[in-house]
């Protein structure tokens, strides 16, 4: 059906969906508590095609087809609220080739929610625009809320975005009704952004249960997006932003995209997902010119070059992970294994070890099987560097054997903690920059993750 190999499996979270689906098949429960129905879709695909990487790729492809179909329906529904001149104009289908692909394969759970959410938004716009038939207005509103509600079952972020978008497009309606100039509204929008920014600094500490990294409060989101995904994404954002202004489109969408100019929060993975969703929805409501087609083709080409030059932005080194697993000692049964995000899910999928991509907290330690130990897979250090590490008294830090696994090392967590503490005492910035890195998890699970387990009891 597909020309497939593990080396081209896209997505950084894709194996997590496999872990959850296998747990549903084997135990009838999710491995980690989650209200999303998307994992049940993966379970169904596994039952039909088998528990394999091929099935995960099929799931990603089906997700992309579903999102594209929802985008098509959203555009069709939206055409009824456009002027005749707008309806006749087409636009380059950004939503098909660019952000839609990466939402589908990088964040499948969000992609299913986004597709349903976009239909709900288009129905809400019809509710706002219909001035004659009260029954039909009521029907559009009920359907809109239903689609947005179902999208929240796929990913809870859409319950929040739903309130934001419903209020935002309602303000858009007021602006259009009073024929306010879009440039004046854009100026007002930026003033509101600045006021929000001031409130962000002096009044509020938006952490959202640990979802936002407050240690890096004032990174500029757009620059962080560039560091994470490269120039192609930034160019796409700039084009959509400019087209929205030139076409005198939604002041609400201009306001949201314009907020990314200011460093109001660190631009971690969660914020990128939200931006990608807003960008994708914005692309659905464009009615551009021939320039849009030229710009779209150019960005597609840049996306292609960026993926070819650095695939690590869109996936992990899964073949390398496979070699590491093959190098595990015989009869290796850790009570808990610590590995970085992406690798941990891969290990769970193939070896079904209890693996955590965070520093072990009290809950994880208390749940350890009796007489078992915690091990860690380390990257960024050589065998010689760790083996020759000594504490302040001249004693060897790593007392247990260090096992080489390709570019990784397998060590005991207790030895690693001692190593970390000693390097902090020595203020060894070079070592600490590698110890306190995402490839060597050093933070405990945030509150919003731990609450999932509390709620599942």
Buried (B, 14 or more C-beta within 10 A) or exposed (E): EEEEEBEEBBBBBBBBBBBBBBBBBEEEEBBBBBEBEBBEBBBBBBEEBEBBBBBBBBBBBBBBEBBBEBBBBBBEBBEEBBEEEBEEBBBBBBBBBBBBBBBBBBBBBBBBBBBBBBBBBBBBBBBBBBEEEEEEBEBBBEBBBBBBBBBBBBBBBBBEBBEEBBEBBEBBBEBBEEEEEBEEBBEBBBEEBEEBBEEBEEEEEEBEEBBBBEEEBEBBBBBBBBEEBBEBBBBBBBBBBEBBBBBBBBBBBBBBBBBBBBBBBBBBBBBBBBBBBBBBBBBBBBBBBEEBBEBBEEBBEBBEEBBEEEBEBBBBBBEBBBEBBEBBEEEEEBBBBBBBBBBBBBBBBBBEBBBBBBBBBEEBEEEBEEEEBBBBBBBBBEEEEBBEBEBEEEEEBBEEEBBEBBEBBBBBBBBBBBBBEBBEEEEEEEBBEBBBEEBBBBEBBBEEBBEEEEEEE
